[in-house]
Amino acid sequence: MRLALLALAAVLGLLAGCSTGDDAVDVTNGGEFRFVAGTPAGEVIPLDERASAPDFAGTLLGGGEFTSAELDGQVAVLNFWGSWCAPCRVETPEFQEVWADVRDSGEVAFLGVNVKEADQQFAQAFVDSYGIEFPSLHDPRGEIALAFRDYPATAIPSTIVLDAQGRVAAVYTGEVAQDDLRRVLDRVRAEG
């Protein structure tokens, strides 16, 4: 019994160490992804403080190429996710619901960025199991996430909302509440 309690204490000590915000975690195939405190609600960045999002390109799950230029003129939701990420399993179906409501407007684009997933089959199975219809890039080395490191997209999940001019308008670290995402999208869309 005493040995079991010591083992439990050691495991809890390790888990507590992962939540400090200063530790790095090595997921699947290497790379530094940091634990950071979650953003409870997306705050819209004032217009005069927004910076242009970096250009990026990659291969879509299921094939085909994609460049960030395809988002020009639209409000865009970029969601950095992995099939190994528990909060992603909660928020991804909610993202699909929001996408289903706005996709026909032509004003909003959703793009998933699957990071640190060496085998594309796991990512595709995740997308299929949740009925996700918006596209996702396969970013096994985290290169696209690193391009957004100032926001920080290296915390998984992370979500970045771009305005129609391609500037970073809102940033979430951690799981996103559907109601909050809708509120932020409505505000950024109303900017014209």
Buried (B, 14 or more C-beta within 10 A) or exposed (E): EEEEEEEEEEEEEEEEEEEEEEEEEEBBEEBEBBBBEBBEEBEBBEEEEBEEBBEBEBBBBEEEEBEBEBBEEBBBBBBBBBBBBEBBBEBBEBBBEBBEEBBEEEBBBBBBBBBBBBEBEBBBEBBEEBEBEBBBBBBBEBBBBBBBEEBBBBBBBBBBBBBBBBBBBBBBBBBBBEEBBBBBBEBBBEEE
